[in-house]
């Protein structure tokens, strides 16, 4: 019987190491947190599932309701549960300035599918923060149900606050952001002056007074996922939500919802990495993939605009009239810098107002 070659143990060791590293790669996992609902479904279809298939990395895809509190608790305790988070930019500036997020170098971003360098392919707002990369443009709007609205139909923010003209409950997400802007615009403040006015004590009181005028007709919810259900089951006649939630219900479920774009507050969402994530390098690779031309081209499925110009030619063109970018003249951009400065104090005032 021939003796095995002397190099065979080394060969077996190399095979074992290669097999082990392959197994380790296959077992790698990343916790990615986003918003669920139609948006989450679109992300799963166009981002999460293709990424898992191409890389072998397992993605734990979880939902959250926004804000910075949970992330701040994780960072301050050193118990990091999330790696990558889909942030509303209205909250991003505060999280970044408080040191809750990692910096994201721009050289990780690939060129567009047409060869355009990332710096030129992304809209400028998408790369404005060193802590994140913008992935969609979306908006907070309100809508009504054709079957439950009654005779008078709303066309403006003023109508949202006019319970004599349109009786019934109004549903808002339980946070000061957007609600205070809406209150001032409905009270006659010009859109371009909203944040200047809201930065003053008098302006803040004016906003709370306006909210107080419909206080008895307000229904509060915590998650955008609750909004279409409230509108469908009659829990409220006018309901605030991210535009994509209503669009999906209209398109996929034939709900008789009508979106009102007057005074909408448009914003970006952006991928960010929680400070101290032990999987930072893997998280960077995920963000580079998730913000590529092709994955972002799937976001118009739920009427959210991709932040890369090269994505739109690949997208479903039927969604174009329903994107926030088709209605910019009717709304304002969310003031991320304003909320970074005033978010904590106005959050406290808002909670105190709720308890009165």
Protein Blocks (a to p, Z undefined) as FASTA:
>chain_A
ZZddfklmmmmmmmmmmmmmmmmmmmpccddddeehjllmmmmmmmmmmmmmmnopacdd
dddeejjklmmmmmmnopafbfbdcddfklmmmmmmnopaccddfklpccdfkopafklm
pcfklmmpfkbccfbdcdddddddfklnombdcfbfklmmmmklmgcdddddddfehjlm
mmmmmnopafklmmmmmmpmklmmmmmmmmmmmmmmcccdfbfklmmmmmmnopafbdcd
dfklmmmmmmmnopabdcdfehpacddddddddehiaklmmmmmmmmmmmgmklmmmmmm
nopacfbfklmmmmcfklmmmpmklmmmmmccddfklmmmmmmmmmmmmmmmmmZZ
